[in-house]
Amino acid sequence: MDGDLLSFFGLIFISIIFIYVAPALALLPRWISNSDTIFAVPLLSIGIVYGIGKVFFTLGIWSPQLVRITLGLIFFVALVRSKEWVGKQNKDKRDVDWKFVAVVAILLFPILAELATAPFDSDDENTSWNYWAKLAFAGQSPDLFYTRAPYPQLLTLLLSSNYALLGDWAYQLPVKAGLWMISLSCFGLLATFTAKKLGRAAAIVILLIVVYFVDLRGEFRVAYADPLMTSFLLAGFYFLYNGREGRSNKSNLWFAGLFLSLCAVTKQAGFPWAIVFFPVVYAVTQAHNSR
């Protein structure tokens, strides 16, 4: 029994590291040491995993073995680049308050517990995201007979890539537990923004109110695409705000555009935000340059 439990937590750990952490660090290892970006690491990783899966399906070369090899190579690159980055940094220059990160994570543990103890078929219909993920795992196109709508497939490819990593689509609970990283990103970015305005203590209090009294955690307890779409949307405006505040360079605008685009390919409700976002950013930028 203890061995099974250890194996279960091991699978969750592998999922979190290879799917939600390593891809972002392979590209931008500095994000792990920056309080403005640390909670966005899982979202950037999800975008990278989706991009890889989309390319494999487009080229007709998708297979669990190829996905596993690719994620393994990405993990190796992340390990090397992160080690180099940490070696170059002065500890005094790192601005991440790890106690704050730990408190946010601990407050969100109940979501992890709920995800890890309820398989997909208890909260989500078998003819939806997890069903499509099983088809994708087998290299098949999504069956839209029941939905009658061309749903975006970002969450599907995320889940199927996770199944490919673990080797079998029977690992529902570890894969679903890994989705906890989405809530960590969403509420972590919210807490970070609040902390900049009101302080860390106020941010924790507001996080408690939002998560448990307003009960926004409800949507994050099930494996729908809506929480992921919302998290991308929040990240997009978070990076847009950072770019407008002048705390960083124009790369913030690029990441804002990236996350708003990922929002649009996660759920249909994200389309209007992406459609409006780019013309507005262009207009605002041009007005600023004119002044």
C-alpha positions as CSV (number, residue, x, y, z in Angstrom):
1,M,0.0,0.0,0.0
2,D,2.8,2.4,0.9
3,G,4.6,1.5,-2.3
4,D,1.5,2.2,-4.3
5,L,1.1,5.6,-2.6
6,L,4.7,6.4,-3.2
7,S,4.4,5.5,-6.9
8,F,1.3,7.6,-7.1
9,F,3.0,10.7,-5.8
10,G,6.0,9.9,-8.0
11,L,3.9,10.0,-11.1
12,I,2.4,13.4,-10.0
13,F,5.9,14.7,-9.4
14,I,7.0,13.5,-12.9
15,S,4.0,15.1,-14.5
16,I,4.6,18.5,-12.8
17,I,8.3,18.6,-13.6
18,F,8.2,17.4,-17.2
19,I,5.0,19.0,-18.3
20,Y,4.5,22.2,-16.2
21,V,8.1,23.3,-15.2
22,A,10.9,22.0,-17.5
23,P,9.6,23.3,-20.9
24,A,9.5,26.9,-19.6
25,L,12.9,26.7,-17.9
26,A,14.4,25.2,-21.0
27,L,13.4,28.4,-22.8
28,L,13.7,31.0,-20.1
29,P,15.5,29.7,-16.9
30,R,15.5,33.3,-15.5
31,W,11.7,33.0,-14.9
32,I,12.2,30.8,-11.9
33,S,14.1,33.5,-10.0
34,N,11.8,36.5,-10.8
35,S,8.7,37.2,-8.7
36,D,7.0,38.7,-11.7
37,T,7.2,35.5,-13.7
38,I,7.6,32.5,-11.4
39,F,3.8,31.8,-11.3
40,A,3.6,32.0,-15.0
41,V,6.1,29.1,-15.5
42,P,3.4,26.4,-15.7
43,L,1.4,28.4,-18.3
44,L,4.4,29.0,-20.6
45,S,5.2,25.3,-20.3
46,I,1.7,24.3,-21.2
47,G,1.9,26.5,-24.3
48,I,5.2,24.8,-25.3
49,V,3.8,21.3,-24.8
50,Y,0.7,22.3,-26.8
51,G,2.9,23.6,-29.6
52,I,4.9,20.4,-29.7
53,G,1.8,18.2,-29.8
54,K,0.2,20.4,-32.5
55,V,3.3,20.1,-34.7
56,F,3.5,16.4,-34.2
57,F,-0.2,15.9,-35.2
58,T,0.1,18.3,-38.2
59,L,3.1,16.3,-39.5
60,G,1.4,13.0,-38.8
61,I,4.3,11.8,-36.6
62,W,2.5,11.8,-33.2
63,S,3.4,8.9,-30.9
64,P,3.7,8.5,-27.2
65,Q,7.3,7.4,-27.6
66,L,8.2,10.5,-29.6
67,V,6.5,12.7,-27.1
68,R,8.3,11.0,-24.2
69,I,11.7,11.4,-26.0
70,T,11.0,15.1,-26.7
71,L,10.0,15.9,-23.2
72,G,13.1,14.0,-21.9
73,L,15.3,16.2,-24.1
74,I,13.5,19.3,-22.9
75,F,14.0,18.3,-19.3
76,F,17.8,17.8,-19.9
77,V,18.1,21.2,-21.6
78,A,16.1,22.8,-18.7
79,L,18.4,21.2,-16.2
80,V,21.6,22.4,-17.9
81,R,20.3,25.9,-18.6
82,S,18.8,26.3,-15.1
83,K,22.1,25.2,-13.5
84,E,24.0,27.8,-15.7
85,W,21.6,30.5,-14.8
86,V,21.7,29.9,-11.1
87,G,25.5,29.8,-11.2
88,K,25.6,33.2,-12.8
89,Q,23.2,34.9,-10.3
90,N,24.1,36.6,-7.1
91,K,21.8,35.3,-4.3
92,D,21.2,38.8,-3.2
93,K,19.8,39.8,-6.5
94,R,17.1,37.1,-6.6
95,D,13.8,38.7,-5.7
96,V,11.6,35.6,-5.2
97,D,10.1,35.4,-1.7
98,W,9.9,31.6,-1.5
99,K,8.0,31.8,1.8
100,F,5.2,33.7,-0.1
101,V,5.3,31.1,-2.9
102,A,5.1,28.3,-0.3
103,V,2.1,29.9,1.5
104,V,0.2,30.3,-1.8
105,A,0.9,26.7,-2.7
106,I,-0.2,25.5,0.8
107,L,-3.5,27.5,0.6
108,L,-4.2,25.8,-2.7
109,F,-3.5,22.2,-1.6
110,P,-7.2,21.4,-1.1
111,I,-7.6,21.8,-4.9
112,L,-4.8,19.3,-5.4
113,A,-6.4,16.9,-3.0
114,E,-9.8,17.1,-4.8
115,L,-8.2,16.7,-8.3
116,A,-6.1,13.7,-7.1
117,T,-9.1,11.8,-5.7
118,A,-11.7,12.2,-8.4
119,P,-11.2,10.6,-11.9
120,F,-12.3,12.4,-15.0
121,D,-15.5,10.4,-15.4
122,S,-16.9,11.6,-12.1
123,D,-16.8,15.3,-13.0
124,D,-16.4,15.4,-16.8
125,E,-18.3,13.6,-19.5
126,N,-16.5,10.7,-21.2
127,T,-17.4,12.3,-24.5
128,S,-15.4,15.4,-23.8
129,W,-11.9,16.5,-22.9
130,N,-10.6,13.2,-21.4
131,Y,-12.2,11.2,-24.1
132,W,-10.6,13.4,-26.8
133,A,-7.3,13.0,-24.9
134,K,-7.5,9.2,-25.1
135,L,-8.1,9.5,-28.9
136,A,-5.2,11.9,-29.2
137,F,-3.0,9.5,-27.2
138,A,-3.9,6.8,-29.9
139,G,-3.1,9.3,-32.7
140,Q,-6.7,9.8,-33.6
141,S,-8.7,13.0,-34.3
142,P,-11.3,14.3,-31.8
143,D,-14.8,12.8,-32.1
144,L,-17.2,15.7,-32.1
145,F,-20.3,13.7,-32.6
146,Y,-21.8,14.6,-29.2
147,T,-20.6,18.2,-28.9
148,R,-21.5,19.2,-32.5
149,A,-18.9,21.9,-32.2
150,P,-15.2,22.3,-33.2
151,Y,-13.8,22.7,-29.7
152,P,-10.2,24.0,-29.5
153,Q,-7.9,21.1,-28.5
154,L,-5.2,22.7,-26.3
155,L,-6.4,20.9,-23.1
156,T,-6.8,17.7,-25.1
157,L,-3.2,17.8,-26.3
158,L,-2.0,18.7,-22.8
159,L,-3.7,15.7,-21.3
160,S,-2.6,13.4,-24.1
161,S,1.0,14.5,-23.8
162,N,0.8,13.8,-20.1
163,Y,-0.6,10.3,-20.7
164,A,2.2,9.8,-23.3
165,L,4.8,10.9,-20.7
166,L,3.5,8.4,-18.1
167,G,3.0,5.7,-20.7
168,D,-0.8,4.9,-20.4
169,W,-4.1,6.8,-20.4
170,A,-5.1,4.7,-17.4
171,Y,-3.2,7.1,-15.2
172,Q,-6.2,9.4,-14.8
173,L,-5.6,10.5,-11.2
174,P,-1.9,11.6,-11.5
175,V,-2.6,13.4,-14.8
176,K,-5.7,15.2,-13.3
177,A,-3.7,16.0,-10.1
178,G,-1.1,17.7,-12.3
179,L,-3.7,20.2,-13.4
180,W,-3.3,21.7,-10.0
181,M,-0.5,23.7,-11.5
182,I,-3.0,25.7,-13.5
183,S,-4.7,26.9,-10.3
184,L,-1.3,27.7,-8.8
185,S,-0.5,29.9,-11.8
186,C,-3.9,31.6,-11.8
187,F,-4.2,32.4,-8.1
188,G,-0.4,32.9,-7.8
189,L,-0.4,35.7,-10.4
190,L,-3.4,37.2,-8.7
191,A,-1.7,37.1,-5.3
192,T,1.6,38.6,-6.8
193,F,-0.3,41.5,-8.4
194,T,-2.2,42.1,-5.1
195,A,1.0,42.0,-3.1
196,K,2.6,44.7,-5.3
197,K,-0.3,47.0,-4.5
198,L,-1.3,46.1,-1.0
199,G,1.5,44.0,0.5
200,R,1.9,40.3,1.0
201,A,-0.3,40.0,4.1
202,A,-3.2,41.6,2.3
203,A,-2.6,39.4,-0.7
204,I,-2.9,36.2,1.4
205,V,-6.1,37.5,3.0
206,I,-7.6,38.3,-0.4
207,L,-6.5,35.0,-1.8
208,L,-8.3,33.2,1.0
209,I,-11.4,35.2,0.4
210,V,-11.4,34.6,-3.3
211,V,-10.6,30.9,-3.2
212,Y,-12.7,29.8,-0.2
213,F,-15.4,32.3,0.5
214,V,-16.2,33.4,-3.0
215,D,-15.3,29.7,-3.9
216,L,-13.6,30.4,-7.2
217,R,-11.8,27.1,-6.7
218,G,-14.9,25.3,-7.8
219,E,-14.1,25.4,-11.5
220,F,-10.5,24.3,-10.8
221,R,-11.6,21.1,-9.1
222,V,-12.8,19.7,-12.5
223,A,-10.9,19.1,-15.7
224,Y,-12.7,21.6,-17.9
225,A,-10.9,24.0,-20.2
226,D,-12.5,27.1,-18.6
227,P,-10.0,27.4,-15.7
228,L,-7.0,27.1,-18.2
229,M,-8.6,29.7,-20.5
230,T,-9.1,32.0,-17.5
231,S,-5.5,31.6,-16.4
232,F,-4.2,32.4,-19.8
233,L,-6.4,35.5,-19.9
234,L,-5.2,36.6,-16.5
235,A,-1.6,36.0,-17.4
236,G,-2.1,38.0,-20.6
237,F,-3.3,41.1,-18.8
238,Y,-0.8,40.6,-16.0
239,F,2.1,40.8,-18.5
240,L,0.4,43.7,-20.4
241,Y,0.2,45.6,-17.1
242,N,3.9,44.9,-16.3
243,G,4.8,46.2,-19.8
244,R,2.8,49.4,-19.4
245,E,4.3,50.0,-16.0
246,G,7.7,50.0,-17.4
247,R,9.1,47.4,-15.0
248,S,10.5,45.4,-17.9
249,N,11.1,45.7,-21.6
250,K,8.8,45.1,-24.6
251,S,9.0,41.3,-24.1
252,N,6.1,41.7,-21.7
253,L,3.9,42.7,-24.6
254,W,5.0,39.7,-26.6
255,F,4.2,37.4,-23.7
256,A,0.9,39.1,-23.1
257,G,0.1,38.5,-26.8
258,L,1.2,34.8,-26.5
259,F,-1.0,34.1,-23.5
260,L,-4.0,35.9,-25.0
261,S,-3.5,33.8,-28.1
262,L,-3.3,30.6,-26.0
263,C,-6.5,31.7,-24.3
264,A,-8.2,31.8,-27.7
265,V,-7.1,28.2,-28.6
266,T,-8.2,26.8,-25.2
267,K,-11.9,27.6,-25.3
268,Q,-14.3,29.5,-27.7
269,A,-15.0,32.1,-25.0
270,G,-11.4,33.3,-25.4
271,F,-11.8,34.3,-29.0
272,P,-13.3,37.8,-28.4
273,W,-10.5,38.7,-26.0
274,A,-7.8,37.8,-28.5
275,I,-9.7,39.5,-31.4
276,V,-10.0,42.8,-29.3
277,F,-6.6,42.6,-27.6
278,F,-4.2,43.1,-30.5
279,P,-5.9,46.1,-32.1
280,V,-6.2,47.8,-28.7
281,V,-2.5,47.2,-27.9
282,Y,-1.5,48.5,-31.3
283,A,-3.7,51.7,-30.8
284,V,-2.4,52.3,-27.3
285,T,1.2,51.8,-28.4
286,Q,0.8,54.2,-31.3
287,A,-0.8,56.8,-29.1
288,H,2.0,56.5,-26.6
289,N,4.6,56.9,-29.3
290,S,2.8,59.9,-30.7
291,R,2.9,61.7,-27.4
